[in-house]
Amino acid sequence: MPPRWFHEGFDVVVFGRSYWRVHRFKDSPWEELGVHHRELRHDHYQMFRALEALAPIPESILFETRKIRETRGPEQAEEFQAHVQHDFLDRWWDELPPADRRDIAGAFMLVLLDPQLLLKIASIDVLRGLVKVRYGPEDGYPEVMERWEDEPSLPGDYARLRAYLESKTVNQLLYVTHE
């Protein structure tokens, strides 16, 4: 399974926040169950395992995301997506050869340590706590629009993640699974 920093970094790039609590919760059974921890709190892991190709996202997940968005709001829908992508990344990681894991972890670490690159490729300003968000007809807007929105937790989450990444080598980062 990818280390928690990988999950959090992925969330920062995709969502503009780390959802560290989601990942801590999902992987907390590790301490008692070890590699069998996915028997708990990883309800989508088996779904992805059964798929021949991991894309596109299964319609059932898209449906559930829309339902959550309509009934509980966009923030809860995004948290659900972070929950699901955790299982997706676990499945993907499990199928990678060790050399590929090391290369990907090293490259991703470099991306996460470069605030200017994150701004350029992911439209997130980790230092000022801004995320470029896209809205469209599914959100009630007549056409697609983008705007910068405040994400108050982003600078602190990013600072914590960055400090962690800077304190370890790629090998140390790669083989930490439940920290």
C-alpha positions, 0 to 999 in steps of 0.5 A, a space after each residue: 500500500 502506498 504510504 499515507 504521505 502519498 495519499 495526502 499528497 495526491 489529495 493536495 494535488 487533486 482536491 487542494 486539501 490533504 484529507 489526512 483524517 480520512 487516510 488515518 481512519 482508513 488505515 488505522 486497522 494496520 496496527 492490529 491486522 497488518 497487511 490484512 487491514 484492508 478487510 476493514 474500511 476499504 470497501 472499494 478496494 475489492 471493487 477496483 481489484 475486480 476491474 480489468 482496467 481501473 478507468 473510467 470510474 465506475 458509474 456506481 461511484 459517480 452516482 454515489 458522489 452525485 447523491 452525496 453532493 445533492 443531499 449533503 453538499 460538495 464538501 462531503 462529496 469531495 471527502 467521499 471521493 478522497 475515501 474512494 481514491 484511497 482504495 484506488 491508489 492502494 490497488 494501483 500501488 499493489 500492482 506496481 513492481 518495487 522499482 516503479 514504486 520507488 521511481 514514482 514516489 521519488 518523482 511525486 516527492 519532488 512535485 510536492 516539494 515545489 510550490 511553484 510547480 504545484 501552482 502551475 500543474 495543479 492550480 493550487 497555491 499551497 502557500 496562500 491557501 488558494 485553489 482554482 475550482 471549476 464549476 459548470 452545469 452540474 453545479 447550477 451554472 449555465 456554463 463552465 467557469 473557474 475561480 480561485 477559492 480560499 482553502 484555509 487548511 491548505 497552508 498548514 496541511 502543506 507545511 506539515 506534509 512538506 516538513 515530513 517529506 524533507 525529513 526523510 529519504 525516498 527509501 524512508 518515505 517509500 517503506 513507511 506504511 502506517 505512520 
